Every structure is written in C-alpha cells, then in structure tokens.
Amino acid sequence: MEICNERTETKLNNYSRRPEGSAFSNDSIFQNEISLEASVIIPCYNSEAYLEKCLESVLSQTTDVKYEVIAVNDGSTDRTGNILDSFAKKYSNLVVVNQENKGFSGARNSGIRISRGSYLLFVDSDDYIEGDYINNLVGTAEKNNLELTVCGYMTFRDKRIIKKLDVDGSQDKALLNGCFWAKAFKRELFEHVIFPEGYWYEDSILAHLIYPQIKSFASVGGCLYAYRSNENGITISSRGNKKALDTFYITDLMINSVKRICGDDYIKSVNYFKLLVEQFYLNQIRVKELDEEVKKLVFEAQAQFISSYYDDTYKTAWKYKGYLKALYRADYGRACIQIRMEKLYKLMEMIYRRIGIKHE
C-alpha cells in the first residue's frame, strides 16, 4: 500500500527529499531484559537552560516504583553534557548516553533500546513533572495490568500557566492525543515500533502504530506534567519550509507500517479510515504554504488512495465530511475551500469561548 505513484514520488522528491528512516523493526528493538518497573527516557539537545529543573523533577520522585532515567545527550554543543555528568554522580539510577546528533527520534530510539523498565515514560528536557508523576502513572498501570495510563498536564510559557487539562479519571479515548508525554506505556507496545529518524512529525507513530495495539488504558487525576510552550516550535518553523512535506512522507510510511503491526483487518476498519481522512486533512493544512504544484500533488495522491482502497460505504457524517467529499471527487478546489473554512471555524470558536457561548 502506497499513497503515491512513481511519477508523483519523483516530483515531490525533487522538491524535498524523502527521509530514509523506518518505523518498523523485524527484530525486537530491545537489547536488555526487564529488570525494573519503569524507564524514563529524556532526549537532550542543547538543553542547558532548562535541563537541571527537568532532571531534579524526574530524579526526586516520591515513589516506591523502581525506575531508571535514561538521558540521551544527542550531540549537544552547550553545557548539557556537563550537567548530565554532574547529576549522574549524585544519582545511581541515572544512565547517560552520549551520541552524535541523530535528532529527536534517534535519541528516543537509543533510550528505548537499552531500557530495562516494564513501562516506558517520555519526558522532554525543557519540561518537568510533579513529584507523584511516576507513582500515579506506573502504580495505576501495574495495579490494573494496563497497557497505557494517561494524566493531566499544564502548558506554561516562562512562568505563566496558559492552559490546564485535568483528565480526572476519564475513560474518554479523546484523551489519547498525539503527544508521548503525560503517559506511561507498556514496554511491549514498542517491541517492533521505532521512531522514524530524519522525519518531522515523528510522533505520528502514536496514533497509527501504538494506539491501535492498546486494549486497556486508564487516566489518573491531576495535572502532573508541565509542558513548556515554545513560540518557535515546529508549528511556526514549518510554515513555508520544504521540510513540511515530511507530513505526507511520514503518512505513507505509517500506512506501510500499520499493516505489519495491526494487520489487514485494521487497515480496512472504519476507525482507521477516519484516522486516515483526519491525517490527510492535517497534511493539507501543513503543506498549505508550499508551492501550488506540491499542494496539488499531495491532494491528488491522497484522493487517489482513498478512492482506490475505500468504497462509498466508508463515507460517514462527521466534521471532515466536506473534505472527504472533495477526496472522493478528486476536487482540489473544494478541498482548498475546506481548509480556508477551518481557519474561519477556529476563529469563531475562539470568539464564542471569549463571550461564553457554546459553539455547536
């Protein structure tokens, strides 16, 4: 299963080359047997400004859970390495890995490979966690033999909290967002899944390859993870950048990997169909500031894929129905209108929230 034909692939590659990373490993990714309850993996690259607070929060947990912290220094050129070495002298459960720069995915993969925990947790080096984070997430997962636990989080910028989301024991699957933090994962979920190196949008593996494997999950109350909002994050830096085409390439990679992880039946399911339409819609938004020919090629490839693998019985009425119609009709103009309407819809939602009206 591939999204684009050879002609489209050649044209897009001439514009921005497809990375070579994979998302699937035939052999188990793990090099060590399980000997601990949890492994916390922290990719670090030029993190000197925030790393100490991050490490202190992770290494000073109030818990009986036996855990290790794997900090991967991904070719940093600042004081990150010195800070890690200093903490490693004080904390015997801190494992420091030094490597040449491989990017966020490469750092996470290195941590996963040597991990010894039954559960895996991911923390970004500029974030921090509350003192009962590991105890609540891993403790709940162990007690109930769960594959995934989720907690609430706060988003902050400088010293100001700009958002809070407390899941408070909810079982709503909408809580399963596209971020790896604020979660504890059963190790086996990553047995054959790897973060695709060289790509932007590497967290796509969560929705496409990890969540479909999960049969049991729970949420725990409290905003236990503090996420630092970056004004220069990928949402901003990707605008007009040719590398934004990775969103299309990584979708193609996910489709080819999901068959190996989840099987043919899942690919043909309504759930995966909906995920694909949402992903295709997101792809169109991410490439909207690239060259017109590129945007059109992406749409045409996605439309061809949908009409080839999914017949009309998959059509369903939900918020992407306008874009779905454009896909089935291969109507690029209609798709562009839908993308512009999305911007207007978000503006209306913001206005309604400010004046206290629920927007249906």
C-alpha positions in Angstrom: 0.0 0.0 0.0 1.5 3.3 -1.1 0.0 6.8 -1.4 1.8 8.0 -4.5 2.9 6.6 -7.8 6.4 6.8 -9.2 5.8 10.0 -11.1 4.4 11.8 -8.1 7.2 10.5 -5.9 9.9 11.8 -8.3 8.3 15.3 -8.5 8.0 15.5 -4.7 11.5 14.2 -4.1 12.9 16.8 -6.4 11.2 19.4 -4.2 12.1 17.9 -0.8 13.8 14.6 -0.4 12.0 11.8 1.4 14.0 10.7 4.6 15.2 7.2 4.8 14.1 6.3 8.4 11.8 3.4 9.2 9.0 2.9 11.7 9.1 -0.9 11.9 11.7 -3.3 13.1 11.5 -7.0 12.1 13.5 -7.9 15.2 12.8 -6.7 18.8 14.2 -3.2 19.4 15.1 -4.1 23.0 18.7 -5.0 23.9 18.1 -5.6 27.6 15.7 -7.8 29.6 13.2 -6.2 32.0 14.7 -5.8 35.5 12.9 -2.6 36.6 9.4 -1.3 36.8 9.9 1.8 34.7 12.3 3.6 32.4 12.0 7.4 31.9 13.6 8.5 28.6 14.8 12.1 28.2 16.2 13.2 24.8 18.6 16.1 25.4 20.0 18.5 22.8 21.5 21.9 23.9 19.2 21.8 26.9 21.3 23.7 29.4 18.8 26.4 30.1 16.1 24.0 31.5 17.8 20.6 32.0 18.5 20.9 35.7 14.9 21.6 36.6 13.8 18.7 34.4 16.3 16.2 36.0 15.6 17.3 39.5 11.8 16.7 39.0 12.4 13.3 37.5 15.1 12.1 39.9 13.4 13.3 43.1 10.1 11.4 42.7 8.1 10.3 45.8 7.5 6.7 44.9 8.3 3.0 45.7 8.5 2.3 42.0 11.9 1.0 40.9 12.8 3.1 37.9 15.8 4.3 35.9 16.2 7.6 34.0 17.9 7.4 30.6 19.2 10.8 29.4 20.4 10.8 25.8 22.8 13.6 25.0 22.2 13.9 21.3 25.4 15.7 20.2 24.9 18.8 22.3 27.4 21.7 21.9 26.5 23.6 25.1 26.8 22.5 28.8 24.2 19.8 28.5 26.8 17.0 28.8 28.4 18.6 31.9 25.1 18.9 33.6 24.2 15.3 32.9 27.6 14.1 34.2 27.1 16.1 37.4 23.7 14.6 38.0 25.0 11.1 37.2 27.5 11.4 40.1 24.7 12.0 42.5 22.0 9.6 41.2 22.8 6.0 40.6 19.6 5.4 38.6 20.6 8.0 36.0 22.0 6.5 32.8 23.7 9.0 30.5 24.1 8.1 26.8 26.4 10.3 24.6 25.9 10.1 20.9 26.4 12.0 17.7 23.4 14.1 16.7 20.6 11.8 15.4 17.6 14.1 16.1 14.7 13.6 18.5 13.7 10.2 17.1 17.3 8.9 17.2 17.7 10.0 20.8 14.4 8.3 21.8 15.3 5.1 20.0 18.7 4.9 21.7 16.9 5.2 25.1 14.3 2.6 24.3 16.9 0.1 23.1 18.8 0.0 26.4 15.8 0.4 28.6 15.1 -2.2 31.4 11.7 -1.0 32.6 8.4 -2.8 32.2 6.8 0.6 31.5 8.3 3.4 29.3 7.7 7.1 30.0 9.0 10.0 27.9 9.9 13.5 29.2 11.2 16.4 27.1 14.3 18.0 28.5 12.7 21.5 28.8 9.7 20.2 30.7 9.2 19.0 34.3 7.0 16.6 36.2 5.2 16.7 39.6 6.6 14.6 42.5 4.0 11.8 42.3 4.0 11.5 38.5 5.7 8.1 38.2 3.9 6.8 41.3 0.5 7.6 39.9 1.1 6.6 36.3 3.1 3.4 36.8 1.4 2.5 40.0 -2.0 2.6 38.4 -0.8 0.7 35.4 0.8 -2.1 37.5 -2.2 -2.4 39.8 -4.6 -2.8 37.0 -2.3 -4.5 34.4 -2.9 -1.7 31.9 -1.0 -1.1 28.7 -1.3 2.7 29.0 -2.0 5.3 31.6 -2.6 9.0 31.0 -2.5 12.0 33.2 -3.5 15.7 33.0 -1.0 18.4 32.1 -0.4 22.1 32.2 1.1 24.2 29.5 3.3 27.1 30.5 5.4 29.8 28.9 8.1 31.5 31.0 6.5 31.3 34.5 2.9 31.7 33.3 0.5 28.8 33.0 -1.5 29.3 29.8 -3.5 26.0 29.8 -4.6 23.2 32.2 -6.2 19.9 31.3 -7.1 17.6 34.2 -8.4 14.3 32.9 -9.6 13.3 36.3 -10.2 9.6 35.8 -12.0 9.9 32.5 -12.1 6.9 30.1 -12.7 9.0 27.1 -10.5 7.9 24.2 -10.3 11.5 23.1 -7.7 11.9 25.8 -5.3 9.9 23.7 -3.7 12.8 21.9 -0.6 12.9 19.7 2.0 13.5 22.5 4.2 10.9 24.1 4.5 12.8 27.4 2.0 12.6 30.3 1.7 8.9 29.6 3.2 5.5 30.7 3.4 2.8 28.0 3.7 -0.9 28.4 7.1 -1.8 27.0 5.7 -4.5 24.6 4.0 -1.8 22.6 7.4 -0.8 21.2 8.6 -4.3 20.5 8.7 -3.7 16.8 8.0 0.0 16.6 10.7 2.7 16.2 10.7 6.4 15.9 11.4 7.2 12.2 14.7 9.1 12.1 15.2 12.0 9.8 11.5 12.9 9.7 9.5 15.8 11.1 6.2 14.8 12.7 7.7 11.6 14.2 5.0 11.4 16.8 2.7 10.2 14.1 3.6 6.7 15.2 1.5 7.2 18.3 -1.9 7.4 16.5 -1.0 5.0 13.7 1.1 2.3 15.4 0.8 2.5 19.2 -2.8 3.3 20.0 -4.3 0.6 17.7 -2.4 -2.0 19.9 -3.9 -0.8 23.1 -6.7 -2.8 24.7 -6.6 -1.4 28.2 -5.9 2.1 29.5 -6.9 4.5 32.3 -6.4 8.1 33.3 -5.3 9.4 36.6 -6.3 12.7 38.1 -4.2 15.8 38.5 -2.1 17.9 36.1 1.2 16.0 36.7 3.1 17.0 33.6 4.3 20.6 32.9 4.8 21.2 29.1 6.8 24.2 28.0 5.2 26.0 25.1 7.8 27.0 22.5 7.0 30.1 20.5 9.4 28.8 17.8 8.1 25.2 17.8 7.5 23.2 14.7 4.1 24.7 14.0 5.7 28.0 13.4 9.1 26.9 12.0 7.5 24.6 9.4 5.5 27.4 7.7 6.7 27.6 4.1 9.6 25.2 4.9 10.0 22.5 2.3 10.6 20.0 5.1 6.9 20.3 5.9 6.4 17.8 3.1 7.5 15.2 5.6 3.9 15.2 6.8 3.0 13.4 3.5 6.0 11.2 3.5 5.5 10.0 7.1 1.9 9.3 6.4 3.0 7.0 3.6 5.4 5.4 6.0 2.7 4.9 8.6 0.4 3.2 6.1 3.1 0.7 5.1 4.0 0.0 8.7 0.5 -0.3 10.2 -0.2 -3.4 8.1 2.8 -5.2 9.7 1.8 -4.1 13.3 -2.0 -4.3 13.1 -2.9 -6.5 10.1 -5.2 -6.1 7.1 -8.5 -6.1 9.1 -7.5 -3.0 11.0 -6.5 -1.2 7.8 -9.9 -1.8 6.3 -11.7 -0.8 9.5 -13.8 2.4 9.8 -11.6 3.6 12.7 -8.5 3.6 10.5 -10.4 5.1 7.6 -11.4 8.0 9.9 -7.8 8.4 11.2 -6.5 8.5 7.6 -9.0 11.2 6.5 -8.1 13.3 9.5 -4.4 12.7 8.7 -4.9 13.6 5.1 -6.7 16.8 6.1 -3.9 17.7 8.6 -1.3 17.1 5.8 -3.2 19.5 3.6 -3.0 22.2 6.3 0.7 21.6 6.9 1.7 22.0 3.3 -0.7 24.9 2.5 2.2 27.4 2.3 4.3 25.3 0.0 4.3 25.6 -3.9 0.9 25.2 -5.5 2.1 22.2 -7.6 3.2 20.4 -4.5 0.0 21.1 -2.6 -2.0 19.8 -5.6 0.2 16.7 -6.0 -0.3 15.8 -2.3 -4.1 16.2 -2.6 -4.3 14.2 -5.8 -2.2 11.3 -4.3 -4.4 11.2 -1.2 -7.6 11.3 -3.2 -6.4 8.5 -5.4 -5.5 6.4 -2.4 -8.9 6.9 -0.7 -10.9 6.1 -3.8 -8.7 3.0 -4.5 -8.9 1.4 -1.1 -12.1 2.6 0.4 -15.5 2.5 -1.4 -18.5 4.7 -0.7 -19.7 2.5 2.3 -17.0 4.2 4.3 -18.5 7.7 3.9 -19.7 9.0 7.2 -21.0 12.3 8.5 -18.6 13.8 10.9 -16.6 17.1 11.0 -14.4 16.2 8.0 -17.3 15.3 5.7 -16.7 18.3 3.4 -13.1 17.4 2.9 -14.0 13.7 2.5 -16.3 14.6 -0.4 -13.5 16.5 -2.0 -11.3 13.4 -1.8 -13.8 11.1 -3.3 -14.5 13.6 -6.1 -10.8 14.4 -6.5 -11.9 18.1 -6.3 -8.8 20.1 -5.3 -10.7 23.4 -5.4 -13.3 22.1 -2.9 -10.5 20.9 -0.6 -8.9 24.3 -0.6 -12.2 25.9 0.4 -12.5 23.4 3.3 -9.0 24.3 4.5 -9.9 28.0 4.4 -13.1 27.4 6.3 -11.2 25.6 9.0 -9.3 28.8 9.8 -12.6 30.7 10.0 -14.2 28.0 12.2 -11.3 28.2 14.7 -11.7 32.0 14.8 -15.4 31.6 15.5 -14.7 29.1 18.3 -12.2 31.4 19.9 -14.8 34.3 19.8 -17.5 32.1 21.2 -15.3 30.9 24.1 -14.5 34.5 25.0 -18.1 35.6 25.2 -19.2 32.4 26.9 -21.3 30.8 24.2 -21.0 27.1 23.3 -20.4 26.7 19.6 -22.2 23.6 18.2 
